[in-house]
Amino acid sequence: MKKVIAILLLCLFISKAAAQNNAMDTIPRYIKVPAGYLMVLRQGDDVLAQLESLAVKEKIPSANFAGMGFVNARFGFFNFQTKEYEPKEFNNVELASMRGSIAWQQGKVSIHAHGVVTDREFKAYGGHMLGAVVGTGSVEILITVHDKMLERKMEDPPGANVLRLKE
């Protein structure tokens, strides 16, 4: 009898978790606003992937964005000698500020984002965002859309992708 009850409780737990996940899938992640889009991401969402998906789906020619919330972030410091990012991870931190741009490079979305995170001791860390996943809580992002298609091109020097402005 105890095994049957345990199995029933396990099934109930699994079905509740699946229902919550399905409910999260139906909640919109962004809405159109006069400036562009307002995005609200929840625990487990990949911040940069969601921005990329929005740009493709809504055919955004270029944009700037600003955000804040709670994340597990991976920053990188660009080493101009090796032309590679030196990464560092920060988990369970508050995203005090995130700023970036959306452009295109060789037909694909190109996200360039920098951010600052703080820990519970109020120490701040920041840099180029290589990745971020929403932690406990949410991340709110305002995407300001521009009317011109902007592209990034590799420039040497500095040996990095640079946003090209067009009239």
Backbone as CSV, one residue per row, in Angstrom:
resi,resn,N_x,N_y,N_z,CA_x,CA_y,CA_z,C_x,C_y,C_z
1,MET,0.814,-1.196,0.000,0.000,0.000,0.000,0.863,1.268,0.000
2,LYS,1.958,1.273,0.805,2.832,2.430,0.861,3.468,2.700,-0.500
3,LYS,3.802,1.625,-1.224,4.406,1.790,-2.547,3.414,2.426,-3.514
4,VAL,2.164,2.013,-3.436,1.134,2.563,-4.312,0.951,4.058,-4.035
5,ILE,0.898,4.419,-2.758,0.740,5.817,-2.382,1.949,6.625,-2.856
6,ALA,3.148,6.069,-2.675,4.366,6.757,-3.107,4.357,6.964,-4.618
7,ILE,3.936,5.959,-5.362,3.877,6.068,-6.822,2.841,7.103,-7.233
8,LEU,1.672,7.100,-6.574,0.643,8.090,-6.884,1.125,9.506,-6.588
9,LEU,1.812,9.696,-5.462,2.343,11.014,-5.132,3.398,11.461,-6.143
10,LEU,4.240,10.531,-6.557,5.256,10.840,-7.565,4.589,11.240,-8.879
11,CYS,3.565,10.512,-9.302,2.838,10.841,-10.536,2.184,12.208,-10.430
12,LEU,1.603,12.510,-9.267,0.978,13.806,-9.057,2.015,14.925,-9.148
13,PHE,3.179,14.712,-8.515,4.256,15.702,-8.565,4.726,15.932,-9.992
14,ILE,4.932,14.872,-10.738,5.397,14.968,-12.126,4.362,15.691,-12.985
15,SER,3.077,15.354,-12.814,2.052,16.004,-13.634,1.919,17.491,-13.287
16,LYS,2.086,17.858,-12.000,2.050,19.266,-11.613,3.224,20.015,-12.214
17,ALA,4.411,19.413,-12.183,5.605,20.045,-12.751,5.438,20.225,-14.259
18,ALA,4.893,19.222,-14.934,4.675,19.322,-16.383,3.647,20.404,-16.694
19,ALA,2.605,20.507,-15.881,1.589,21.536,-16.094,2.183,22.930,-15.894
20,GLN,3.048,23.074,-14.893,3.698,24.369,-14.672,4.598,24.720,-15.849
21,ASN,5.357,23.738,-16.352,6.218,23.993,-17.508,5.397,24.365,-18.731
22,ASN,4.279,23.670,-18.952,3.416,24.002,-20.087,2.816,25.391,-19.930
23,ALA,2.450,25.759,-18.691,1.902,27.093,-18.441,2.953,28.156,-18.729
24,MET,4.215,27.889,-18.370,5.299,28.843,-18.633,5.515,29.008,-20.133
25,ASP,5.318,27.936,-20.904,5.504,28.008,-22.352,4.440,28.873,-23.016
26,THR,3.276,29.022,-22.385,2.194,29.802,-22.983,2.240,31.278,-22.582
27,ILE,3.057,31.611,-21.581,3.185,33.009,-21.157,4.044,33.743,-22.186
28,PRO,3.533,34.853,-22.747,4.345,35.581,-23.734,5.622,36.125,-23.092
29,ARG,6.717,36.088,-23.843,7.991,36.593,-23.344,8.209,38.057,-23.722
30,TYR,7.432,38.563,-24.674,7.578,39.968,-25.046,6.275,40.502,-25.612
31,ILE,6.172,41.853,-25.548,5.048,42.557,-26.163,5.609,43.756,-26.925
32,LYS,4.841,44.212,-27.905,5.225,45.406,-28.664,4.838,46.627,-27.847
33,VAL,5.751,47.607,-27.785,5.514,48.885,-27.106,5.969,49.992,-28.061
34,PRO,5.604,51.259,-27.800,5.974,52.322,-28.746,7.465,52.379,-29.105
35,ALA,8.348,52.100,-28.166,9.792,52.169,-28.434,10.308,50.938,-29.174
36,GLY,9.570,49.856,-29.129,10.029,48.594,-29.729,9.345,47.420,-29.060
37,TYR,10.054,46.789,-28.113,9.518,45.609,-27.424,9.928,45.630,-25.958
38,LEU,9.035,45.108,-25.111,9.346,44.879,-23.705,9.353,43.371,-23.508
39,MET,10.473,42.857,-23.015,10.645,41.412,-22.829,10.763,41.114,-21.339
40,VAL,10.046,40.083,-20.876,10.164,39.613,-19.502,10.482,38.126,-19.569
41,LEU,11.667,37.773,-19.089,12.122,36.386,-19.109,12.061,35.812,-17.702
42,ARG,11.876,34.498,-17.638,11.733,33.832,-16.350,12.807,32.774,-16.167
43,GLN,12.842,32.243,-14.950,13.877,31.293,-14.548,14.120,30.230,-15.620
44,GLY,15.397,30.069,-15.976,15.798,29.067,-16.952,15.908,29.586,-18.377
45,ASP,15.341,30.768,-18.664,15.422,31.329,-20.016,16.847,31.788,-20.315
46,ASP,17.303,31.530,-21.530,18.598,31.982,-22.011,18.412,33.402,-22.561
47,VAL,19.013,34.376,-21.913,18.780,35.787,-22.243,19.191,36.111,-23.676
48,LEU,20.409,35.771,-24.067,20.892,36.124,-25.397,20.148,35.353,-26.482
49,ALA,19.798,34.104,-26.221,19.037,33.324,-27.198,17.642,33.904,-27.398
50,GLN,17.023,34.397,-26.331,15.695,35.009,-26.444,15.760,36.305,-27.245
51,LEU,16.806,37.099,-27.036,16.977,38.322,-27.825,17.185,37.993,-29.300
52,GLU,17.987,36.984,-29.566,18.230,36.552,-30.950,16.939,36.065,-31.593
53,SER,16.173,35.272,-30.879,14.906,34.755,-31.391,13.934,35.890,-31.718
54,LEU,13.857,36.873,-30.829,13.000,38.041,-31.059,13.416,38.766,-32.342
55,ALA,14.716,38.986,-32.508,15.215,39.714,-33.682,14.851,39.001,-34.972
56,VAL,14.947,37.680,-34.979,14.611,36.902,-36.178,13.113,36.924,-36.419
57,LYS,12.345,36.601,-35.377,10.886,36.491,-35.515,10.245,37.810,-35.925
58,GLU,10.714,38.909,-35.337,10.106,40.214,-35.595,10.836,40.997,-36.688
59,LYS,11.844,40.369,-37.308,12.607,40.995,-38.406,13.130,42.386,-37.999
60,ILE,13.783,42.432,-36.837,14.319,43.687,-36.313,15.572,44.054,-37.110
61,PRO,15.591,45.240,-37.752,16.762,45.619,-38.549,17.990,45.915,-37.686
62,SER,17.772,46.544,-36.533,18.812,46.793,-35.538,18.123,47.369,-34.307
63,ALA,18.808,47.309,-33.178,18.199,47.792,-31.935,19.256,47.955,-30.868
64,ASN,18.889,48.661,-29.821,19.658,48.705,-28.579,18.749,48.162,-27.493
65,PHE,19.350,47.642,-26.430,18.527,47.117,-25.344,19.171,47.409,-24.003
66,ALA,18.318,47.413,-22.983,18.748,47.611,-21.601,17.931,46.670,-20.738
67,GLY,18.582,46.065,-19.732,17.860,45.117,-18.898,18.412,45.026,-17.491
68,MET,17.644,44.295,-16.656,18.022,44.060,-15.263,17.266,42.832,-14.774
69,GLY,17.759,42.227,-13.693,17.082,41.069,-13.123,18.030,40.172,-12.360
70,PHE,17.769,38.865,-12.411,18.567,37.879,-11.683,19.078,36.834,-12.667
71,VAL,20.388,36.566,-12.619,20.978,35.676,-13.625,22.110,34.825,-13.061
72,ASN,22.459,33.844,-13.868,23.742,33.160,-13.806,24.425,33.635,-15.081
73,ALA,25.515,34.389,-14.928,26.119,35.051,-16.078,27.530,34.541,-16.342
74,ARG,27.918,34.639,-17.608,29.278,34.323,-18.028,29.801,35.541,-18.776
75,PHE,30.807,36.184,-18.185,31.428,37.352,-18.784,32.747,36.956,-19.422
76,GLY,33.176,37.788,-20.359,34.479,37.567,-20.965,35.221,38.872,-21.110
77,PHE,36.527,38.815,-20.886,37.390,39.963,-21.132,38.165,39.653,-22.395
78,PHE,38.049,40.530,-23.416,38.674,40.267,-24.711,40.172,40.542,-24.642
79,ASN,40.950,39.502,-24.922,42.394,39.607,-24.952,42.793,39.915,-26.395
80,PHE,43.258,41.135,-26.645,43.573,41.552,-28.011,44.799,40.835,-28.575
81,GLN,45.624,40.261,-27.723,46.786,39.517,-28.226,46.377,38.153,-28.753
82,THR,45.514,37.446,-28.002,45.083,36.105,-28.423,43.826,36.143,-29.279
83,LYS,43.131,37.300,-29.287,41.863,37.478,-30.008,40.782,36.532,-29.477
84,GLU,40.843,36.232,-28.191,39.862,35.361,-27.545,39.389,35.993,-26.240
85,TYR,38.186,35.579,-25.814,37.660,36.045,-24.534,38.193,35.169,-23.413
86,GLU,38.560,35.806,-22.313,38.939,35.100,-21.096,37.693,35.073,-20.214
87,PRO,37.031,33.899,-20.077,35.718,33.847,-19.422,35.774,33.711,-17.900
88,LYS,34.699,34.156,-17.281,34.503,33.974,-15.845,33.002,33.879,-15.578
89,GLU,32.617,32.927,-14.704,31.208,32.682,-14.383,30.820,33.334,-13.055
90,PHE,29.574,33.819,-13.009,29.014,34.406,-11.799,27.602,33.851,-11.639
91,ASN,27.383,33.064,-10.582,26.090,32.420,-10.385,25.306,33.059,-9.249
92,ASN,23.983,33.024,-9.411,23.064,33.564,-8.400,23.399,35.011,-8.065
93,VAL,23.446,35.837,-9.108,23.771,37.251,-8.940,22.643,38.108,-9.495
94,GLU,22.660,39.362,-9.074,21.676,40.315,-9.567,22.271,41.056,-10.750
95,LEU,21.536,41.066,-11.854,21.952,41.803,-13.040,21.564,43.254,-12.809
96,ALA,22.522,44.051,-12.331,22.248,45.445,-12.004,22.041,46.268,-13.269
97,SER,22.730,45.882,-14.342,22.591,46.618,-15.590,23.087,45.745,-16.742
98,MET,22.346,45.785,-17.832,22.769,45.134,-19.068,22.438,46.101,-20.197
99,ARG,23.402,46.307,-21.085,23.195,47.179,-22.245,23.792,46.476,-23.441
100,GLY,23.172,46.691,-24.582,23.729,46.063,-25.764,23.050,46.497,-27.037
101,SER,23.478,45.858,-28.117,22.917,46.169,-29.425,22.629,44.883,-30.188
102,ILE,21.663,45.005,-31.085,21.305,43.920,-31.996,21.616,44.416,-33.395
103,ALA,22.404,43.653,-34.131,22.736,43.963,-35.519,22.780,42.628,-36.267
104,TRP,23.331,42.639,-37.446,23.424,41.439,-38.276,24.854,41.263,-38.754
105,GLN,25.237,40.014,-38.966,26.563,39.708,-39.502,26.443,38.458,-40.363
106,GLN,26.728,38.630,-41.630,26.655,37.532,-42.597,25.288,36.828,-42.553
107,GLY,24.224,37.634,-42.495,22.869,37.105,-42.531,22.348,36.538,-41.225
108,LYS,23.121,36.641,-40.151,22.691,36.114,-38.849,22.671,37.239,-37.822
109,VAL,21.831,37.059,-36.809,21.737,38.041,-35.727,23.073,38.100,-34.988
110,SER,23.484,39.319,-34.662,24.715,39.539,-33.904,24.375,40.371,-32.678
111,ILE,24.462,39.749,-31.516,24.164,40.420,-30.253,25.485,40.846,-29.608
112,HIS,25.560,42.092,-29.188,26.727,42.580,-28.448,26.198,43.135,-27.138
113,ALA,26.568,42.495,-26.028,26.017,42.891,-24.731,27.108,42.985,-23.669
114,HIS,26.970,43.975,-22.822,27.826,44.127,-21.651,26.913,44.228,-20.440
115,GLY,27.432,43.854,-19.290,26.603,43.906,-18.106,27.407,44.064,-16.835
116,VAL,26.689,44.367,-15.775,27.258,44.445,-14.438,26.361,43.622,-13.525
117,VAL,26.973,42.724,-12.758,26.236,41.932,-11.781,26.777,42.228,-10.392
118,THR,25.922,42.032,-9.391,26.348,42.215,-8.010,25.996,40.976,-7.209
119,ASP,26.829,40.683,-6.215,26.549,39.535,-5.357,25.933,40.017,-4.042
120,ARG,25.701,39.089,-3.133,25.025,39.464,-1.881,25.882,40.328,-0.976
121,GLU,27.167,40.407,-1.257,28.041,41.298,-0.497,28.179,42.657,-1.195
122,PHE,27.370,42.876,-2.244,27.341,44.111,-3.015,28.627,44.363,-3.795
123,LYS,29.374,43.294,-4.069,30.534,43.407,-4.939,30.031,43.364,-6.378
124,ALA,30.576,44.224,-7.210,30.132,44.307,-8.603,31.198,43.743,-9.538
125,TYR,30.723,43.048,-10.579,31.581,42.478,-11.607,30.922,42.760,-12.946
126,GLY,31.718,42.953,-13.970,31.102,43.235,-15.255,32.014,42.949,-16.413
127,GLY,31.442,43.086,-17.595,32.204,42.885,-18.812,31.310,42.484,-19.965
128,HIS,31.952,41.960,-20.996,31.245,41.473,-22.183,30.464,40.220,-21.789
129,MET,29.170,40.188,-22.111,28.341,39.037,-21.744,28.469,37.943,-22.802
130,LEU,29.041,36.832,-22.376,29.133,35.659,-23.242,27.865,34.825,-23.137
131,GLY,27.157,34.945,-22.027,25.923,34.202,-21.830,25.282,34.577,-20.512
132,ALA,23.984,34.346,-20.424,23.251,34.597,-19.185,21.966,33.784,-19.204
133,VAL,21.699,33.134,-18.093,20.457,32.380,-17.916,19.742,32.985,-16.713
134,VAL,18.448,33.209,-16.858,17.674,33.797,-15.764,17.724,32.871,-14.563
135,GLY,18.077,33.448,-13.409,18.099,32.694,-12.154,16.734,32.778,-11.492
136,THR,16.732,32.778,-10.167,15.460,32.912,-9.464,14.965,34.335,-9.680
137,GLY,13.749,34.472,-10.063,13.207,35.788,-10.367,12.988,35.931,-11.862
138,SER,13.296,37.105,-12.379,13.052,37.380,-13.797,14.093,38.367,-14.311
139,VAL,14.064,38.583,-15.612,14.883,39.609,-16.258,13.944,40.430,-17.135
140,GLU,14.017,41.743,-16.995,13.207,42.657,-17.805,14.134,43.383,-18.778
141,ILE,13.736,43.418,-20.058,14.570,44.040,-21.086,13.703,44.924,-21.973
142,LEU,14.144,46.161,-22.189,13.497,47.052,-23.148,14.356,47.073,-24.401
143,ILE,13.774,46.696,-25.525,14.469,46.666,-26.808,13.972,47.848,-27.628
144,THR,14.868,48.799,-27.915,14.539,49.985,-28.697,14.950,49.724,-30.141
145,VAL,13.971,49.635,-31.021,14.199,49.252,-32.412,14.560,50.467,-33.261
146,HIS,15.513,50.270,-34.173,15.927,51.305,-35.119,15.376,50.969,-36.508
147,ASP,15.274,51.978,-37.352,14.704,51.778,-38.683,15.740,51.343,-39.724
148,LYS,16.995,51.338,-39.379,18.048,50.989,-40.340,18.647,49.626,-40.017
149,MET,18.933,48.867,-41.064,19.624,47.583,-40.915,21.104,47.888,-40.667
150,LEU,21.618,47.424,-39.536,23.027,47.619,-39.225,23.742,46.276,-39.202
151,GLU,25.005,46.286,-39.630,25.799,45.057,-39.676,27.096,45.237,-38.915
152,ARG,27.630,44.109,-38.480,28.956,44.082,-37.868,29.935,43.488,-38.880
153,LYS,31.133,44.039,-38.891,32.191,43.531,-39.763,33.461,43.381,-38.949
154,MET,34.226,42.362,-39.272,35.517,42.167,-38.629,36.464,43.255,-39.129
155,GLU,37.068,43.974,-38.199,38.040,45.009,-38.550,39.374,44.673,-37.905
156,ASP,40.424,44.901,-38.671,41.760,44.653,-38.149,42.642,45.842,-38.479
157,PRO,43.151,46.667,-37.573,42.855,46.520,-36.160,41.428,46.947,-35.841
158,PRO,40.821,46.584,-34.788,41.345,46.001,-33.566,41.305,44.476,-33.526
159,GLY,40.870,43.830,-34.593,40.750,42.365,-34.544,39.464,41.945,-33.879
160,ALA,38.427,42.749,-34.057,37.122,42.469,-33.434,36.012,42.894,-34.382
161,ASN,34.805,42.386,-34.110,33.634,42.785,-34.898,33.216,44.193,-34.485
162,VAL,33.036,45.067,-35.468,32.683,46.458,-35.211,31.381,46.775,-35.934
163,LEU,30.495,47.499,-35.251,29.222,47.909,-35.812,29.464,48.960,-36.894
164,ARG,28.919,48.718,-38.080,29.047,49.653,-39.204,27.788,50.511,-39.280
165,LEU,27.985,51.813,-39.350,26.857,52.734,-39.476,26.625,53.045,-40.954
166,LYS,25.349,53.042,-41.330,24.963,53.388,-42.699,23.991,54.550,-42.645
167,GLU,24.048,55.406,-43.643,23.091,56.524,-43.734,21.791,56.015,-44.292
